[in-house]
Structures are given as C-alpha cells and as structure tokens.
Amino acid sequence: MKLKDKLKQWLPASWVRRWRRACRRKSWQRNWSRTDYAPLWLGREISPEIVEAVADGWFPAGQPALDIGCGQGEVVAWLADRSFPSLGVDIAPAAIKRARSRYGEIPGRQEYLALDICARTPSDHQFAILIDRGCFHQIPDIDLPSYVQNILSVSVPDARLLLFVKAFRAGIPIGDPAEWKHQTARVRTAFAGAFTIIRSDQIHLDAWNGQRAEQALPGLVFWLERVPVRETTDRSRLMTEAQTAPLTRE
Ligand SMILES: C[S@@+](CC[C@H](N)C(=O)[O-])C[C@H]1O[C@@H](n2cnc3c(N)ncnc32)[C@H](O)[C@@H]1O
C-alpha cells in the first residue's frame, strides 16, 4: 500500500478532506498563475443562457448575484454593468487577482473574493441569483454536501441557480439520453432539499461554442430554483438519503 493511502487510513477524515481541498487550491492556483494558461473554455463569451435569464427576467432585475468559481471574472463584470450587484468567488487567489486587474472592483457593486466554496461562505451577503459555470463538476462527491450547504446559506428564499456542467465526454455521444439522465441524477442528488431542477438543455462550454469539433467541450445547463424554506429545514434527512443513494448511470 502506498504511503499516501496509509496516511488516509490513519488520519481523521476531516484532515484528509482539508488536505485534499488544499491540494485542489494549489492546483488551481498553479494554473491561474501561469501567463500562458489557455484551457479551451477560457475567454468564452457570456453564455446565451445568462443573457436570456437577464433579458426575460428569470434573474430578477437588480438583485444580488454570486458567481461561484468565477475564474477571471467576466460574468461578474457583465452582470454589474447591467445593475446586478455582483460578487465572484474563486478558490484561486491568482484568478481573483486576474479578475480584479481585468475588470476592477466597485465596492457593493462589483467585487471578487478568494474563497473555497466547500470550506466557507461569503457570510455577510445574501443572493437571489447564483451562477456556476464549470465549478460544480470539479467538486468531488464527498464535498458536495458542503458546497450545497454553503450556497444554500447565502441564498434568499426564491433564489435561482444557473448551473453549467460538463457532459457527453470520453466518447459518449452528444445528447446521449443515459448520460443526460446520469448528470441530472448527480445534480438532483447533490441539491436535494435545497434547489429543484426546473429544466435542462444541451450546450457547449468551449470558447467556440462547439463550432470546432476537436476543441468542443459539450455539457449541460440546469435551471434550478430554491425549494421553499420549510422543505430546506428537512435537508439534513434528505442529504443523508442523497449521500447514501448510488450515483450510478440510470
Ligand atoms: C472551469 S473553470 C470556470 C471559470 C469561470 N466560471 C468561467 O466560466 O470561465 C472552474 C473555476 O472554478 C474554480 N474552483 C474550483 N473549485 C473551487 C472551489 N471549491 N471554490 C471556488 N472556486 C473553485 C477554479 O479555480 C476555476 O476558476
């Protein structure tokens, strides 16, 4: 058995979890610190689903917005320009530094904060609008309850969440119903008792919106709404059920 695996057995689970989070922070920090960092999703435009949510009022006008895993911050700046007081959080201080230098900060209107969403909440804020474009699918199953709980604790009672996740990768055909079902089950299980799925759609997450076949990053977008408060009080029971439910392909 490798030393790493032996340590995992000896150390308390909370230490192992903290250590893993520290590793993830280090890895993202390393990426965002590179001047030549150029993943296929970087520099994409504001997703049409975000534009549409603003245009049709699904994102209620002028309400505070949180971008979870904001990267270099373009969504926050775009929303702030449209009068949504917006905060972007990211695990990598280097991403936050980039966002601040690209777009600047305006206190109370356009802000960025280095924070691991699985470890803590931007506690003095409450948000009606939540966006996660590419962070949720990075979170291991074991940390999903903390991720959801931290989001829930800063959400107003009728908060809306637009969630973009990767899907149809590794040879799975785009639109494959079994994969769609599997990803939906992961989202539904993670958010049980906190947010409910209203609908989902197939998308591309690369900067060319799927136009370049070799660089295409297919995915799914989910529209979720917070469940009524009396139901979220029952969340601990639902979470326990969700955590023990298998996340197998349906
Ligand atoms: C695929 S990138 C997407 C960035 C940005 N949302 C975009 O659309 O360009 C995922 C982002 O999530 C951040 N991230 C990963 N885990 C996180 C966590 N636990 N808390 C906060 N941010 C996290 C990463 O640093 C990275 O910037």
The ligand as an SDF file (V2000), in Angstrom:
LIG
                    3D

 27 29  0  0  0  0  0  0  0  0999 V2000
  -13.7380   25.5570  -15.4970 C   0  0  0  0  0  0  0  0  0  0  0  0
  -13.2690   26.9670  -14.5420 S   0  0  0  0  0  0  0  0  0  0  0  0
  -14.5460   28.1240  -14.9620 C   0  0  0  0  0  0  0  0  0  0  0  0
  -14.2150   29.5500  -14.6630 C   0  0  0  0  0  0  0  0  0  0  0  0
  -15.3210   30.5640  -14.9830 C   0  0  0  0  0  0  0  0  0  0  0  0
  -16.5370   30.2420  -14.2780 N   0  0  0  0  0  0  0  0  0  0  0  0
  -15.5940   30.6230  -16.4610 C   0  0  0  0  0  0  0  0  0  0  0  0
  -16.7190   30.3540  -16.8810 O   0  0  0  0  0  0  0  0  0  0  0  0
  -14.6660   30.9800  -17.2090 O   0  0  0  0  0  0  0  0  0  0  0  0
  -13.6940   26.4840  -12.8880 C   0  0  0  0  0  0  0  0  0  0  0  0
  -13.3170   27.5150  -11.8610 C   0  0  0  0  0  0  0  0  0  0  0  0
  -13.7500   27.0710  -10.5870 O   0  0  0  0  0  0  0  0  0  0  0  0
  -12.7600   27.4040   -9.6130 C   0  0  0  0  0  0  0  0  0  0  0  0
  -12.9410   26.4800   -8.4870 N   0  0  0  0  0  0  0  0  0  0  0  0
  -12.6940   25.1460   -8.4440 C   0  0  0  0  0  0  0  0  0  0  0  0
  -13.0060   24.6430   -7.2350 N   0  0  0  0  0  0  0  0  0  0  0  0
  -13.4950   25.6790   -6.4900 C   0  0  0  0  0  0  0  0  0  0  0  0
  -13.9840   25.8050   -5.1520 C   0  0  0  0  0  0  0  0  0  0  0  0
  -14.0210   24.7410   -4.3410 N   0  0  0  0  0  0  0  0  0  0  0  0
  -14.3900   27.0190   -4.7260 N   0  0  0  0  0  0  0  0  0  0  0  0
  -14.3350   28.0990   -5.5400 C   0  0  0  0  0  0  0  0  0  0  0  0
  -13.8680   28.0450   -6.8050 N   0  0  0  0  0  0  0  0  0  0  0  0
  -13.4560   26.8550   -7.2850 C   0  0  0  0  0  0  0  0  0  0  0  0
  -11.4390   27.2660  -10.3700 C   0  0  0  0  0  0  0  0  0  0  0  0
  -10.3700   27.9940   -9.8140 O   0  0  0  0  0  0  0  0  0  0  0  0
  -11.8300   27.7900  -11.7500 C   0  0  0  0  0  0  0  0  0  0  0  0
  -11.6030   29.1600  -11.8620 O   0  0  0  0  0  0  0  0  0  0  0  0
  1  2  1  0
  2  3  1  0
  2 10  1  0
  3  4  1  0
  4  5  1  0
  5  6  1  0
  5  7  1  0
  7  8  2  0
  7  9  1  0
 10 11  1  0
 11 12  1  0
 11 26  1  0
 12 13  1  0
 13 14  1  0
 13 24  1  0
 14 15  1  0
 14 23  1  0
 15 16  2  0
 16 17  1  0
 17 18  1  0
 17 23  2  0
 18 19  1  0
 18 20  2  0
 20 21  1  0
 21 22  2  0
 22 23  1  0
 24 25  1  0
 24 26  1  0
 26 27  1  0
M  CHG  2   2   1   9  -1
M  END
$$$$
